[in-house]
Amino acid sequence: MISNKPIAIAGAGSIGCFVGGMHAVAGRRVALLARPRVIQEIEKNGLRLTSFEGFDQRIAAQHLALSEDPRILGDVGTVLVTVKSADTPEIAEAIAKHAPADAIVVSLQNGVGNIAVLRQRLPGRRVLAGMVPFNAIALGGGRFHRATSGDIVIEQDDAATADQLSVPGLKMRPSRNIDGVQWGKLLVNLNNALNALADLPLRRQLMQRAWRRLFAEQMAEGLAAIKAEGINPVSSTPVPARLTPHLLRLPDTVFALLLGSTMKIDPEARSSMWEDLQRGRRTEIDHLQGVITEIADRHGLQVPLSRRVVTLIKSAEGAGKGSPGLTPEQIRP
């Protein structure tokens, strides 16, 4: 059972602040382990949560525990890990050192390798994998906006952790095949880099067939790599993963009807990788397209678009000027 102890968000960025904030709205005690900039925003303005559905709630800073010091984990009952994939080893060390041994640890991160890192560095602890399907944007002033739809999925366990972590407005569903769910999300997340390179809102990008064809080619390379590994991905939408590239190539009017029936997207939603480029942060490209290129190398597969996207994102990271605003034609290898 989830204890009455605080729920900690380890790495409270956009997703972490939204998820933690929703638990606070539900009356649960929440501790945010965050960067100084985020803490300062919340201390000055409170934590404001909004969503594409019209939800708008502000939580006063005094109703949250805020710190950049991992000792804030010292009395928590649950740790929701939301750091970037590259920071997983470091946060695992902090959890091992400061969090109670019986605290439940749940990874709500992008990528497919984080849960193995957490389990290796947290032996004997209860560590569960999870997947967040929706996008959240930091809008400044302590405001975090949920911009797309979908329920969080958590690895099913005997304690029904997913059900216990569900709160009004933030449903969490259990899954017996969390590996497949995470691989399915990785395929969808291949568009994160395309969106970051495009410098367009997600909806506007996805409404353009040229961008969807590029996304379809990315997914086709990803599906081929995953098949070579013997992995069966679980789609994060009602459309099976193997069919998604074909549907992405449909004419704009047909695709618009399909998208409207499967997913809700705020008009201003953008990918987390776009936000990383704008803020001059390291992206998760090595844990998305980089995973596909690594698999391709092992199996002798050709994935030219994935390699090209990795190169372009790393070039944009190095330039430090935000999104380069490329066209689909400029991205093609």
Secondary structure, 3 states (H helix, E strand, C coil): CCCCCCEEEECCCHHHHHHHHHHHHCCCCEEEECCHHHHHHHHHHCEEEEECCCCEEEECHHHCEEECCHHHHHHCCEEEECCCHHHHHHHHHHHHHHCCCCCEEEECCCCCCHHHHHHHHCCCCCEEEEECCCCEEEEECCEEEECECCCEEEECCCCCHHHHHCECCECEEEECCHHHHHHHHHHHHHHHHHHHHHCCCHHHHHCCHHHHHHHHHHHHHHHHHHHHCCCCCCCCCCCCHHHHHHHHCCCHHHHHHHHHHHCCECCCCCCHHHHHHHCCCCCCHHHCHHHHHHHHHHHCCCCHHHHHHHHHHHHHHHHCCCCCCCCHHHHCC
